[in-house]
Every structure is written in structure tokens, then in C-alpha cells.
């Protein structure tokens, strides 16, 4: 029986969508760094009290750090978690890794890509070109080595990665779950094809004709649920709608670094009160002013 | 003309790019990011610049933002590679140079961007390696850099965790591991510039306000020194054209985020 998600209407509430992610699920987070992160779904998972998640993906930031801060994550298999040179290391991630309350199975963008491709192709393994001889190989007892029957080279091989769910935020989508993304797609297409289900949020739910006109990046048959969630990637960017909210991200890093009451206050203000209250607190002028002029765009980052 | 150390450092990185190379930087790398644009706008106009994390080809941003997956970095790019397309190119050898840094760097040019204190229970969990642990094996050559040499904790005899591959790991050298890429060609620090001789870092030039004794005190691995050549052991100062290119592309000064305040006070003329 096909794993495709048939049907013309996958519209759901944020709570219904979050309920499709179960405790212990392997979760692929869409977007990358501070761009197009599925933040409304991350906040909904925290409100739902999810536990023991296994996160997989490439380079991420506040999405992973928030989930780690509330103890929702058992295993983190991302290739990077942090705020680059702008805001530095991810405080909750760093603290949990040191305390041993988070199992960090750091991976590599290429390895994750290769594992997703194996899942897409339905083959039991694929080789990677590097990894051999690094300590990353030691973090992954599930990797193997194989001698190539054609060249004699010994290569590291990796098993398929089949996320239970991929959480993806898109600027546009329709009721059937057809999604339009702007580049860079990062791993989102691969996540969508390799996962058992995509759970999506969109800034704007539009008629199918409008998504088709913009271009369908992820087709509806891969998507189990779609939720209209304006500013659903905030505080990460989702161009052309909105840019990186640097003051908000800096506020998170400060609260997560301090822990205790400051962390609790952030969680209460931005997670606990629900998405309507969250949106009301977004500084829309700041994050949408980027398109006014180059000077205005630069101002967003200061 | 006068300039600050952060400007000189970026110019020193830029000079490692050759014309007609395909060159890439990873995220969290503002110095390398700005350096690639300086190279493209001065001595390496024929290079192909892959803007890390957006994979835009030869964009001309009017500023470099502090987050590297940002639309500002697509400016005027006619084409953006897909994630898969870039990494496939890097794995099969069609990317000539990558810039790579690390919390720790050993004498063979291996880097640790994963954890101080090692895994599974790190003293400090660093951000992580991105795509480096595969593509450091296959990319044509690497420019490795750090702005934290002076700390004494960065250039170490032995890494707490080996994330990215230099010239030799405990399992063997590149030939033994079957790695087609050339490995690190340069190591640029805030104290001086190293090349690699027989797969080991070798100091070739100092910035003029740095003494050899300072480098000796700050370097944990076996310090090999071969000063000389046309610059006679001193890093050549930036040209007016290089400084103009740098100031044009980095009005926000994102490069400065990589330096301690004391380094930013180093001024030259």
C-alpha cells in the first residue's frame, strides 16, 4: 500500500498537526540556520509536552535549542546547532550536551543527505566519500565500511534515514498540501520524499492555482497536514515575507544562557500563551521593512 | 592609507584564492565570506564564488549579513545551486577550495569543530561540522584559519575530537584513507601565515607587530619555521584596491565578530 497521503483537504489546526508527532518520533526539521525554520510547530510541540524526540537534519539554531531547553529531545543528529558568529553557541544545547542529558550524535550534511537518498531510493545503504578516520564515524555505530567491488576502495556506508515526520514551513501552500518554497530549499525536498509524512505550516493558505503559478516544490501527496500559520517561521526569516528577527533571537540566547526565571519568562511569553498571542508580539514593521531599501535591509541586522 | 587588523587578516585570507578556482565557505565564517568577495573583486575575477549556505553563484551583495542563509547574499546571482548540487560537486572534486576554521587545529591541519573535551560528554559543545567531515576529504584544497591562535588553546598537538580531515589522521594519511582532495594548503592566524610541508604546518610569515617568541608560546604543535621568500617573513600589507573592495562589501563589519577586542585595536598604516 502506498505511503502517499491522498486527499484534497489536509487542513488542520496547529494542535492537530502537533498531535501527528508522537513521543519518541524521529523528526526532521526543515529550513536551515535561521531561515524558514518550522517554529510555530516547534512551539506547538512544546505546548503539547512532547518527549524523547530524535532530531535529524543539517545546520539549525533556535528550533533545536528551544526543544532541548524544555527537555523534549533525547537524541540530536543535526550537523550544526548554533547562531553562527552573530550570537554564538546555542546555550541550551551546549548545557544539555555537557550535562549528558542530551545524546549528541553529530552528523554531517553530506551524510544526512546520503541517508535520505538511500531512503528515497529504497536501498539498504549508500557510500559516502569522507567520514573515514574521523571521530564522527565513532559516534555512529550504525555506519559500516564496505570494499567497493569495482575499485577496491574501502568506503564508509550509511543506512537509510526515514524520519517519522518532516516539519516544514513554506510561504505558500494549498489545502491539499502542495507547498511552494523559495530557495535555498536546504534539505526540505529530500526530507519530504524520505519521511513517512510531512507536517507543514504556511504563512498563507491559497487556492491551488496560486501555488501552481508560484511553482510546487513539495507535492501534496507527501503532506499529511497543512496549517495556516502566519509568521510561522519567526524569529527565523521566511523571505520574501520577513527577515531574521535579530533582537528576538538575541533575547532567546540571553534567556537560554541565564536559565532559571529568565528562561521560564521567555517560555511563558512566547510559547505558553499560544500562537495568536505570539503573533501579536511580533515586531512586524522591523522584519518586513527589509524590502524598502538597502539601507533599511542593513538596519534589520543592527 | 591606514587599516585595522581585521581588515589585514581578511586580505591575507583573500590572497589564498587563485584566479579561476571554484571557491566555497561554510556558515559561521564571516572572515572567509568577506575574503572571497575581496578576492573576486581584485586578483581573482575569474573565480567562481559559491556563497555558503545559500549556494548562490557569484552574487554581488551590497552588504554581508551576520547570518549566512539570507536573501541578502543572493544579490544579482543568476543561479543558486541546490544543496545536493553543491555537495555532489564538492564530493566529486569540482570545488577547488574551501575555507575551514576550528576550535582546535593540529599540525596536520585536522580540525575540531565538534567539542572541547571530546565526546560524548564535552566540556564545551561547539556548533558542529556542517558538511566538513565529508567534503574536507574531497575538495581540491583548503585554506584553514583561526583568529584565536594567541589563546594557546587553538593550535594543539592533539585534537579532543577530529571532525574535519587535514593531511593525516591516526588511521593514516590521505593516500591510505583514499581521499582524493589535496588537504590544507594554508593556515592563516592572527599571528602569521603557515603553509604545509610534507603534510605539516610550517610558519612562513608573521604580521609585523608579532614576534616569533609569541608564536612559539601560543603554538601547541611542533612549530616548524621557514621564513623567507619574496615577503621576507612578513605578511604583505593590503593594497588600496583590496581595502576598498573589503570596505565596500562589508559595511556592517561582520568580520569583526571573529576577533577578541584586543586584536581589533591593532592598527597599521
Interface residues (C-beta under 8 A of the other chain):
Chain A: X32 X33 X34 X35 X58 X59 X78 X79 X80 X81 X82 X83 X84 X85 X86 X89 X90 X93 X94 X97 X98 X100 X103 X104 X106 X108 X109 X110 X111 X113 X128 X129 X130 X131 X132 X133 X134 X135 X136 X139 X153 X154 X155 X183 X184 X185 X186 X187 X190 X237 X239 X240 X243 X244 X246 X294 X297 X298 X301 X302
Chain B: X27 X28 X29 X30 X53 X54 X55 X62 X63 X65 X66 X67 X68 X69 X70 X71 X72 X74 X80 X82 X83 X84 X87 X90 X91 X114 X115 X118 X119 X120 X121 X122 X123 X124 X125 X126 X127 X128 X129 X130 X131 X132 X133 X134 X135 X136 X137 X138 X161 X162 X163 X164 X165 X169 X170 X171 X172 X177 X178 X179 X180 X251 X252 X254 X257 X258
